Amino acid sequence: MTVHVVRTSEDLWSISKLYNVSLHSIVSANGLSSTTALTPGLALYIPDNKTPVRVYRIKAGDYPWKLAQQFNSSLSLISAANPGIDLNHLHIGQVINIPSIIKLEMSILGFLVPSAEAATLSIINSLSGQLTYLAIVNYSFTVEGFAFMGTDDSAIIAKCKQVNITPLLMIRNFSNQGFSAELAGTVLGNSTYRENLISSIVHLTTQRGFGGVSLDFEFIPPQHRTDFNVFLKELKSRLGGRLLHVNVHAKTEDLPTNRIVGAYDYAAIGNTADLVAVMTIDYGYPGGPPEPISPIKWVEQVIIYALSKLNPEKLLIAMALYGYDKVVNTKETTGLSVLAAQNQAILNRVSIEYDDSAKSPWYRYSSGTSEHVVWFEDIRSYIEKYKLIDSYHLFGTTFWQISLPAPQNWAYLSKNIVVVK
């Protein structure tokens, strides 16, 4: 596994020769639109045959020779992967790199908003080996609590089963205006409406052949925190053996009155749900100032707090397959896939910068009289998050959403990670 950051005047031919990897492989793995155009600062994933590198957090009783045995590695390989670190003086909590043929194993949940059927099925087919679950974003509910389907997703469910992906019914408190706090509060706070919602979710899940449910209730009024916990317990008991997956906004401390995160009692949710996904995305949010989508220090802080309330074997963190292009003066925001963000920088011939503190790429460009700043994710930022999943022994990750092209990520996954089915 190699990441190459393009320098001024470099071209793909010279990079291909440097790593003895075909030019076509590099173009394909990075979603490049041509074999000629590059820009300084662009991070390229080089699909070579180097041994994957695991990340390990030292605990009491660990010794270098034991770790070498555990990971089927060697002291010389571990030493070379950790320049400047004395392997004979490691301390508890220290994180080291371990080259190992024993790949990281994890579960992956992708979200999918249904669109043109042929294109959707093609995406699922192409990612069939890299997804454990697919949450089909296609369900909401009425003010009386009756769940309903947006569009016919029969073909998607069938395709998932054909390629060994567990399909999940994803339901949101979503209206024409977006996430509705009022809708969530009205239904959760009324026992009759709550029963309607549970019954209709279970009916749709069973009738349509889903393997479980993925809940994404956002901006729940904080006063309905207990109602949400009751709802989850009742829903889980009625789902039988089917999976219950709950998405929650990220936080680094409990803020019971906060309008965004107040309703999420991590401990109570974790005691009920099979899986909990913390939305470690949109730190830099639409309409806000230009900031990283998912800065690594914040992500780790969220993980540390979540692990104080949740079992790591239930915990997933979120990764974004998108970036935000923001007009600096107005904060007007346009979302775009990570591939589109990368290729826009190449097209505009602007250098890509890398914030080492956030472990995130960004660039600046002008359009007419407007100055734009684009923060997005690339192979470097994805790898940093996979390291956190490895070192904290998390269950896995979620991706919003898989119709957004991110070839670097999927190429890395296929070579370096075993996706649990």
WOURVEN-V195421 format. One record per backbone hydrogen bond with DSSP energy under -0.5 kcal/mol. NH is the residue of the N-H (numbers start at 0). CO is the residue of the C=O. If there is no record, write none. Layout:
BEGIN
NH | CO
NH | CO
END
This chain:
BEGIN
1 | 45
3 | 43
4 | 2
5 | 3
5 | 41
9 | 6
14 | 10
15 | 11
16 | 12
17 | 13
18 | 14
19 | 15
20 | 15
25 | 21
26 | 22
27 | 23
28 | 24
29 | 25
30 | 26
30 | 27
31 | 26
40 | 5
41 | 38
43 | 3
43 | 41
45 | 1
45 | 43
46 | 44
47 | 45
53 | 51
53 | 97
55 | 95
57 | 55
57 | 93
61 | 58
66 | 62
67 | 63
68 | 64
69 | 65
70 | 66
71 | 68
72 | 67
77 | 73
78 | 74
79 | 75
80 | 76
81 | 78
84 | 81
86 | 84
88 | 85
89 | 86
92 | 57
93 | 90
95 | 55
97 | 53
99 | 51
101 | 70
102 | 100
103 | 415
105 | 417
106 | 394
108 | 396
109 | 107
109 | 132
110 | 398
111 | 134
113 | 111
119 | 115
120 | 116
121 | 117
122 | 118
123 | 119
124 | 120
125 | 121
126 | 122
127 | 124
129 | 126
130 | 127
131 | 107
132 | 107
133 | 165
134 | 109
135 | 133
135 | 167
136 | 111
136 | 134
137 | 135
137 | 169
138 | 169
139 | 147
141 | 145
144 | 141
146 | 144
147 | 139
149 | 137
156 | 152
157 | 153
158 | 154
159 | 155
160 | 156
161 | 157
162 | 158
163 | 160
164 | 159
165 | 131
166 | 164
167 | 133
168 | 211
169 | 135
169 | 167
170 | 168
170 | 213
171 | 138
172 | 215
173 | 171
174 | 177
177 | 174
179 | 172
180 | 178
183 | 179
184 | 180
185 | 181
186 | 182
187 | 183
188 | 184
189 | 186
190 | 188
193 | 189
194 | 190
195 | 191
196 | 192
197 | 193
198 | 194
199 | 195
200 | 196
201 | 197
202 | 198
203 | 199
204 | 200
205 | 201
206 | 202
207 | 203
208 | 204
208 | 205
209 | 204
210 | 166
211 | 166
212 | 242
213 | 168
214 | 212
214 | 244
215 | 170
217 | 215
218 | 259
220 | 180
223 | 220
224 | 221
227 | 223
228 | 224
229 | 225
230 | 226
231 | 227
232 | 228
233 | 229
234 | 230
235 | 231
236 | 232
237 | 233
238 | 234
239 | 235
241 | 238
242 | 210
244 | 212
244 | 242
245 | 274
246 | 214
247 | 276
249 | 278
257 | 254
261 | 257
263 | 260
264 | 262
265 | 263
268 | 264
269 | 265
270 | 266
271 | 267
271 | 268
272 | 268
273 | 243
274 | 243
275 | 313
276 | 245
277 | 275
277 | 315
278 | 247
278 | 276
279 | 277
280 | 278
282 | 292
283 | 291
284 | 282
286 | 330
287 | 284
295 | 357
298 | 294
299 | 295
300 | 296
301 | 297
302 | 298
303 | 299
304 | 300
305 | 301
306 | 302
307 | 303
307 | 304
308 | 305
309 | 305
313 | 310
314 | 310
314 | 311
315 | 275
316 | 395
317 | 277
318 | 397
320 | 399
322 | 335
323 | 374
324 | 333
325 | 323
325 | 372
326 | 331
327 | 325
327 | 370
330 | 326
333 | 324
335 | 322
337 | 320
338 | 404
340 | 336
341 | 337
342 | 338
343 | 339
344 | 340
345 | 341
346 | 342
347 | 343
348 | 344
348 | 345
349 | 344
351 | 39
352 | 350
352 | 361
354 | 359
355 | 353
358 | 354
359 | 354
360 | 375
361 | 352
362 | 373
364 | 371
366 | 369
369 | 366
371 | 364
371 | 369
372 | 325
373 | 362
374 | 323
374 | 372
375 | 360
381 | 377
382 | 378
383 | 379
384 | 380
385 | 381
386 | 382
387 | 383
388 | 384
389 | 385
390 | 386
391 | 387
392 | 389
393 | 388
394 | 311
394 | 314
395 | 314
396 | 106
397 | 316
398 | 108
399 | 318
400 | 398
401 | 110
403 | 400
404 | 402
408 | 405
409 | 405
410 | 406
411 | 407
412 | 408
413 | 409
414 | 410
414 | 411
415 | 411
416 | 412
417 | 103
418 | 416
419 | 105
419 | 417
END
